[in-house]
Amino acid sequence: AVSGHCVVKINETHLFMAGGKTDGGNGYSASTYIYSKGEGFVQQQSMSSGRYRHACALFQDNIYVAAGSGYHTSLSPSVIYFSLASLTWQQFGPHTILPVSPEFGKLMV
């Protein structure tokens, strides 16, 4: 089982899942998947680093991932996004850093 991941509804048939931590696993996952009932979990390009208890949101054709805990840090205040058009990750802005709480990466958007 995976915990601390995020899931976003892409459309009526597909979901996007990113990051988290597996039971008994070492560190946080950078893995991402697109799920559909017909194809199951299809792995996508991984994030640049693992995240845990982060926030995700779909806006237009991009899935934004913000904050959360990183494997080597207690907090990851950066924003990255996954382009559904190119199926690749990008950094949001040159050095976008968000004001996040040190407790579980809480963020109000």
N, C-alpha and C positions, 0 to 999 in steps of 0.2 A: 504494500500500500504506500501511497505518496501523501504527504501532508505539507501544508504551507505553500502550495502551488497556487496558480491562478488559472481560471477558466473563463473564456469569453465566447459568447455566442456570435458566430460569424454571420450565419443566415439560418434558415429553417432546417437545414440538414447537416451543418458543420459546426464544430466547436474547436477552439484553440486552447491548448494547455501549455503552460510554461513553468519551468523550475520546480522548486520544492525539495523535499528530503524524503528518501525512502526509509522505511522501517529498518533499523540496524545499519543503515548506510553511513558511509564516512563523507562528510561534507554536504554541500548543497548542489543540486543539479542545475546544469545549464541547458538541459534538453528541452526541446519543444516539439509538439505534435499537433497535427490537425486530425480530428476524429470525425468520422461519419459512420452511420449504421452500416452502410454497404461495404466500406473499405476498412473499418476499424481504425486503429491508431497508425498514422503515417508520420514517421519522424521527419522533421524539418531541420534547417540549419540551426545549430546551437547558439545560444547567447554567448557573448564574449566571456562571461563569468557566471557562476552559479548564483541563484537568488532564492531566498526563502522568506515567506510572509510579505511578499511584494504586492503591488496593486497593478491591475491590467484594465485597459479600456480600449474599445474599438471606436475609432473616429475615421470616417470616410473609408479608405482602403488600407489603413494602418492600425496595428495593434500596439498601443503604447504600454511599456512596462516601466514602473517607477518605484524607486525606493526599495525597501526590504533589507534583509540581512545578507551580506556577502560572506563567502567562505573564510576569507582572511581578514575580514573587517566585521565589526558589529553592525555596521550600517552602510548601505549603498545608496547615497542620495542622488544618483544620476538617473537620467531618463534615456531609454533606448526605444526604438520602434521596429516592428516587423512589418515589412511591406507585403501585402497579400498579392500585389501585382508581380513583384520580382522574387518573392519568397526568400528575402535576405534581410538581415538586421542592419540598422543604421543608428548612429548616435544622434540624439535630438539636440540640435544646436552644437556649436563648437565645444562648449564646456558648461552645459546646463547642469546646475546643481540646485537641488530643491531644499527648502527648509523642512526637514523632517524631524520627527520626534525620535530620540534615541531608544525608545521602547517599542520594539517590533516594527520600526520603520513607518510609523503612522504618518499619513499625509492627507490633507484635505485639499481636494481639487475642485 
